[in-house]
């Protein structure tokens, strides 16, 4: 098998050859670089040691931008204040028309009484008496969320990545050996 002339192992071989030249070893006395010679074996084991060392480390993510998918968002029904004209709805024009018809014959106060009774009936709904399902238009909801890879924190209240301590405590990056095989 031909020696791959790229990656960490090759870089280590090249560093060893350069060090030999820098320390006065004659280029002609450096053996041919191929599989199984001393320089190749040293570079192989150095690359293995470096890979083992790196893959045993935890790294800290200091910045991550990732989409967050909110799977479920619930709330109790929200109280709503409703204007009297809205509550009277379709009956408002009817009451106005009845008043116009009743006033010339002296029955306007009867229509006023009817309207007052309807207003009394709907008054409890004016200030927070109605409930509306939780359904907000875009831009109204503010939320706080984190992307979680690995172990879920106990609470977002205790999950702070604004400073280095929070970053160290709440983020971890691992280098997997399989992911660096091509670089050795």
Secondary structure, DSSP 8 states (H G I E B T S, - for coil): -----SHHHHHHHHHHHHHHHHTT--GGGS----TTSHHHHHHHHHHHHHHHHHHT-EE--S---------------EEE---HHHHHTTHHHHHHHHHHHHHTTT-HHHHHHHHHHHHHHHHTTTTTTEEE-S---TTS---------SS--S-GGG---SSHHHHHHH--EE--HHHHGGG-
